[in-house]
Amino acid sequence: MPQIFHPSTNTFSKVSIFGAVFFIAALLWIFGVIERSSYVTQASVVREQPVPFSHRHHVSQLGIDCRYCHASVEESNFAGIPSTKTCMTCHSQIHSTTAMLELVRESYRAERSIEWIRVNDLPDFVYFNHSIHIKKGIGCVTCHGPVGEMALTWRENSLNMEWCLSCHRAPERFVRPREEVFSTNWESENQSALGAKLVQEYKIEKLTNCSICHR
């Protein structure tokens, strides 16, 4: 029986198969890069707010503790957004006529909350509890980045599952003394030794089961 296909067809077929494999691998790599990019994660993207609140001014310059505004962070899953009454505790006396803060004063007069834009916003299918992370010695800056240096606030990290798991799999790399949780400039001289000690002391488990976050 005469040969139907030219012998070069075998080579072409092999090249096509290998080419398809590399093409698919390249597509997956490109997809991974895009998925981790700030375009998707919104990491490092400054969020415009109704009022340009500066953490740098309030935290680093004035020394206001995180808990003054985020009052429920130690006892609740939600850190809490300060009410306008909290803002007016100071701004009824300080910068009380500044045009930039007129929306704050109007909110206070009308007893209507300011619609702040969430910066670190997790999907609805993810459960996160601030209080347990604080009790276990995870600092604010570990997740939120150098908040004390942010004139306008941005999301520091991707908040992807692989980012969360990097801490859950190796908490000793991130844990700090509980009294330093709210410090924005604390650094350990020997994190590996301190972290291993605190993991034992605080009874921190390496929780990676799906049900921990997806309930």
Contacts in CASP RR format, 6 or more apart in sequence:
PFRMAT RR
TARGET T0000
AUTHOR 0000-0000-0000
METHOD contacts of the structure
MODEL  1
MPQIFHPSTNTFSKVSIFGAVFFIAALLWIFGVIERSSYVTQASVVREQP
VPFSHRHHVSQLGIDCRYCHASVEESNFAGIPSTKTCMTCHSQIHSTTAM
LELVRESYRAERSIEWIRVNDLPDFVYFNHSIHIKKGIGCVTCHGPVGEM
ALTWRENSLNMEWCLSCHRAPERFVRPREEVFSTNWESENQSALGAKLVQ
EYKIEKLTNCSICHR
34 40 0 8 1.000
35 160 0 8 1.000
36 158 0 8 1.000
36 160 0 8 1.000
38 44 0 8 1.000
38 45 0 8 1.000
41 155 0 8 1.000
41 158 0 8 1.000
41 159 0 8 1.000
41 160 0 8 1.000
42 155 0 8 1.000
43 154 0 8 1.000
43 155 0 8 1.000
43 156 0 8 1.000
43 157 0 8 1.000
43 158 0 8 1.000
43 159 0 8 1.000
44 154 0 8 1.000
44 155 0 8 1.000
44 156 0 8 1.000
45 154 0 8 1.000
45 155 0 8 1.000
46 152 0 8 1.000
46 153 0 8 1.000
46 154 0 8 1.000
47 117 0 8 1.000
47 119 0 8 1.000
47 152 0 8 1.000
47 153 0 8 1.000
47 154 0 8 1.000
47 155 0 8 1.000
48 117 0 8 1.000
48 152 0 8 1.000
49 116 0 8 1.000
49 117 0 8 1.000
49 152 0 8 1.000
49 153 0 8 1.000
50 103 0 8 1.000
50 114 0 8 1.000
50 115 0 8 1.000
50 116 0 8 1.000
50 117 0 8 1.000
51 100 0 8 1.000
51 101 0 8 1.000
51 103 0 8 1.000
51 104 0 8 1.000
51 114 0 8 1.000
52 100 0 8 1.000
52 152 0 8 1.000
53 152 0 8 1.000
53 153 0 8 1.000
54 150 0 8 1.000
54 151 0 8 1.000
54 152 0 8 1.000
55 147 0 8 1.000
55 148 0 8 1.000
55 149 0 8 1.000
55 150 0 8 1.000
55 151 0 8 1.000
55 153 0 8 1.000
56 148 0 8 1.000
56 149 0 8 1.000
56 150 0 8 1.000
56 151 0 8 1.000
57 151 0 8 1.000
58 64 0 8 1.000
58 69 0 8 1.000
59 66 0 8 1.000
59 147 0 8 1.000
59 148 0 8 1.000
59 184 0 8 1.000
60 148 0 8 1.000
60 149 0 8 1.000
60 184 0 8 1.000
65 182 0 8 1.000
66 73 0 8 1.000
66 140 0 8 1.000
66 147 0 8 1.000
66 182 0 8 1.000
67 73 0 8 1.000
67 74 0 8 1.000
67 182 0 8 1.000
68 82 0 8 1.000
68 86 0 8 1.000
69 81 0 8 1.000
69 82 0 8 1.000
69 86 0 8 1.000
70 79 0 8 1.000
70 80 0 8 1.000
70 81 0 8 1.000
70 82 0 8 1.000
71 80 0 8 1.000
71 82 0 8 1.000
71 86 0 8 1.000
72 78 0 8 1.000
72 79 0 8 1.000
72 80 0 8 1.000
73 79 0 8 1.000
73 80 0 8 1.000
73 130 0 8 1.000
73 131 0 8 1.000
73 134 0 8 1.000
74 130 0 8 1.000
74 131 0 8 1.000
74 134 0 8 1.000
74 135 0 8 1.000
75 131 0 8 1.000
76 129 0 8 1.000
76 130 0 8 1.000
76 131 0 8 1.000
77 127 0 8 1.000
77 128 0 8 1.000
77 129 0 8 1.000
77 130 0 8 1.000
77 131 0 8 1.000
78 130 0 8 1.000
79 130 0 8 1.000
81 116 0 8 1.000
83 113 0 8 1.000
84 104 0 8 1.000
84 107 0 8 1.000
84 108 0 8 1.000
84 113 0 8 1.000
84 114 0 8 1.000
85 108 0 8 1.000
87 104 0 8 1.000
87 108 0 8 1.000
88 104 0 8 1.000
88 105 0 8 1.000
88 108 0 8 1.000
91 101 0 8 1.000
91 104 0 8 1.000
91 105 0 8 1.000
95 101 0 8 1.000
96 105 0 8 1.000
103 114 0 8 1.000
104 114 0 8 1.000
107 113 0 8 1.000
107 114 0 8 1.000
119 153 0 8 1.000
119 154 0 8 1.000
119 155 0 8 1.000
120 143 0 8 1.000
120 144 0 8 1.000
120 155 0 8 1.000
120 159 0 8 1.000
122 128 0 8 1.000
122 159 0 8 1.000
125 214 0 8 1.000
126 213 0 8 1.000
126 214 0 8 1.000
127 212 0 8 1.000
127 213 0 8 1.000
127 214 0 8 1.000
127 215 0 8 1.000
128 213 0 8 1.000
133 139 0 8 1.000
133 143 0 8 1.000
134 178 0 8 1.000
134 181 0 8 1.000
135 178 0 8 1.000
135 202 0 8 1.000
136 171 0 8 1.000
136 175 0 8 1.000
136 202 0 8 1.000
136 204 0 8 1.000
137 175 0 8 1.000
137 176 0 8 1.000
137 177 0 8 1.000
137 178 0 8 1.000
137 181 0 8 1.000
137 198 0 8 1.000
137 202 0 8 1.000
138 167 0 8 1.000
138 171 0 8 1.000
138 174 0 8 1.000
138 175 0 8 1.000
138 176 0 8 1.000
138 181 0 8 1.000
139 174 0 8 1.000
139 176 0 8 1.000
139 180 0 8 1.000
139 181 0 8 1.000
139 182 0 8 1.000
139 183 0 8 1.000
140 147 0 8 1.000
140 181 0 8 1.000
140 182 0 8 1.000
140 184 0 8 1.000
141 147 0 8 1.000
141 184 0 8 1.000
142 167 0 8 1.000
142 174 0 8 1.000
142 176 0 8 1.000
143 156 0 8 1.000
143 157 0 8 1.000
144 156 0 8 1.000
145 156 0 8 1.000
145 157 0 8 1.000
146 156 0 8 1.000
146 184 0 8 1.000
147 153 0 8 1.000
147 184 0 8 1.000
148 184 0 8 1.000
149 184 0 8 1.000
157 163 0 8 1.000
161 213 0 8 1.000
164 213 0 8 1.000
165 208 0 8 1.000
167 173 0 8 1.000
167 174 0 8 1.000
168 206 0 8 1.000
168 207 0 8 1.000
168 208 0 8 1.000
168 212 0 8 1.000
169 206 0 8 1.000
169 208 0 8 1.000
170 206 0 8 1.000
171 195 0 8 1.000
171 199 0 8 1.000
171 204 0 8 1.000
171 206 0 8 1.000
172 191 0 8 1.000
172 192 0 8 1.000
172 195 0 8 1.000
172 196 0 8 1.000
172 198 0 8 1.000
172 199 0 8 1.000
173 191 0 8 1.000
173 192 0 8 1.000
173 195 0 8 1.000
175 194 0 8 1.000
175 195 0 8 1.000
175 198 0 8 1.000
175 199 0 8 1.000
175 202 0 8 1.000
175 204 0 8 1.000
176 186 0 8 1.000
176 188 0 8 1.000
176 194 0 8 1.000
176 195 0 8 1.000
176 198 0 8 1.000
177 194 0 8 1.000
177 198 0 8 1.000
178 202 0 8 1.000
180 186 0 8 1.000
188 194 0 8 1.000
188 195 0 8 1.000
198 204 0 8 1.000
END
